[in-house]
Amino acid sequence: MKGRPVKVTWTREDDVRHGKYRPLQAQHIRVGLDRRGQIIAWRHRVVSPSILARYSPERFAKGGGLDPAVTEGVDLNYAIPALLSEWRPMTGVVDVGFYRAIAAGYTKFAIECALDEAAAAIRIEPLKLRLDLLAHAPRAQNVLRVAARMADWGRRRPNTALGLAYSDAFGSHCAQVVEIELDRGTGDIKVRNIWCAFDCGLPIQPTNIKAQIMGGALHGLSQALHEQISFTSGAVQESNFNDYRILRFNEAPAIEIALVGSSADAPGGVGEAGLPPVGPAIANAVAVLTGVRLRRYPFHSERVNDAWTAAL
């Protein structure tokens, strides 16, 4: 009716098929070692379309054509003497936008998996490698130690394995240890437990902080194991939760969270900080259990089996 407000609501099918998707990206990391096996150089290249070029072209131009929305998280807290981070823009036909944890959700995946691979190459325990590289950062060391203690990190387990990852995204420190089991017949990964130590500085509303970290971890778990948009002839194939797979209630693991922040430190980010470590922790656990490295989301059973077959 003329002159009256009209409420317009997208259906879920509209939303799934015409949304702004997380940028498709490829990453390449090269790690340089000295003769003693110490990490002395790190090169991280990200190739992806830009978010800001569409979302905020003025900000994109003001930044000299750089896009922190697709590169954040590449600046390491680890003490490595020579660091080089690069972004190569890719022009695509699919419109892209923001996703929970933004770029840190995938840059930390690459970093933490590469660090575990480096640890295996130089034959050093992954937790020890991280602690050594974070000797200058006591808060970062503390979350790693607390998460490892919560998970009983050094204990061997029959039929399951632990994986570890750390993130300093959004001004907070988050370490997570996951316990996984793998059905070697189907390639299905089941995450049984997540232990998380989180330091956001001054912890305002601790109950809400734990809820946000738990939500981020579950979101990251859903993304790592299931979520994917596919295109055929330019058209999105998924439409609703019947074909866009997300984590289900019966797949949710037990999650234990320890807040270790101090009132002496300024508050850091919380809402997205729980997502980045969970995916690489799962991949690192799979490598412990099978020797297979997973480098591509999502970890579908077919993809796990293909990686397993290729490694034989």
Phi, psi and omega in degrees: 000136183299135178084002180247142179293147179237126177272126181242122181236128175291144167285164177298324178299318176299316183296313181296320187273345185227024180280182174258114190266155173303138182300134169292132183216155173235143182230145179226123179240132174241132182245127179258133181243147172270185185293339179269001181084014177277140176284118183242348182213148183212123178237125184232116179248130177245130175243121182194160170289163180270142170274313187292332181303327177266314189289320182214074185300328179293317177294321179298314179293320179296330179276009178075025180082015175262154183227093179295342179292340178246003181234353183301148181098347181282340178283114189279143168276344180290142183277089177239125190300317185244115182236136174222122176243135183228147171233127175248111182292144179236130178270124181233169181264351181263128179289139184237159181206201187270148179224154183306131186079358174048231185286330182300337179296334177248330179293322178291331175300310181296316183296311185289329175289318179297324180294321176294322177296321177295320179300319178294322182293323181261005174057054174233144182297134187301321178295316181297319178301315180295316179298320179296319182284348180245026181299336180274355189234081185299328179292320177294315178301321185296316181295324178295315181295319182293314179298319179295320179293321178299323184271356187055058193307319187279355185274129175287146182233138176285128172073359176227169178214157178253146172228152187232146172205156183226147177219141173246020183294149174065025175076015179233162179248127183224122175241136179228140171241130178244150172246126182236157165232154185231128173279106185289347177278319184257338185084008180283132177262132174240124176268118185270321184216148169230126173247130186228130170248130189227130179233105177251022185077222179300115184275096177274130182055069184305323180297318178292324178300313180298321179296319180293319180293319178297316178298318178296319179296317179293321177298315179296324177295316178298317179296316185293324186266332193226315201287133183196135172254131180238150182239142171228120182054037177084000183250136177291133184272331182277157183220327185204187185288353175286333179233350169259097190284129173235170179298139180255163183304318184286353178261353183289130181276170168289135182234127177240129185236131175244123176268122185238018181290160182241144178291349179282346183251144180295149180296140174251185181286151184232314193302330182244359189284344182276350185276315191304322186283338193291318181298308178296328177297320177297312181299320180292326177292320177299321179295322177296319186285326189234342188083000182266134178260124177262122185240009185218128173280154344278164182274062177299153180302321179296321180291322177297315180295322178296317179295321179297315180296319181294332182279346183286000000 
